[in-house]
Amino acid sequence: MTNNKISKLKNIIHLYTNTENMTNNKLAVDWLAKSYVDLLTKLNNEEISLKEFEIQYIKLLEKAKEMEKERIETAYNKGTVHGIDYPESTLPLTGEQYYYETYGGGEQWNYTQKSN
């Protein structure tokens, strides 16, 4: 990929995500988009091999998945359940239990396992 194409990709990602002034409250998809472009730039500049790119990309996906899981759990713990406000200590489930019951623990998104 040429530097011009990477520059265009950065502009598109910047247009659709808020990658500047990111705080700890950033969306996983925004973080992933910026991290992907940074990683792609390293590959294009031959700072990393294609194999290293693949390894680091899988790590980025796993981190983004974990970030989203934490956001879901936190939102559940601070939010309402079926329109009823609960103090966190009296919620019928913890955020982690809610995540696993709703999303099944995310095994379907395990990027490190090869499909048969």
NORNOR-V9446 format. One record per pair of residues at least 6 apart in sequence whose C-alpha atoms are under 6 Angstrom apart, sorted by the first residue. I is the first residue (numbers start at 1). J is the second residue. If there is no record, write none. Layout:
<<I:J> <I:J>>
This chain:
<<17:30> <28:64> <28:67> <28:68> <42:48> <73:95> <73:96> <76:95> <77:88> <77:95>>
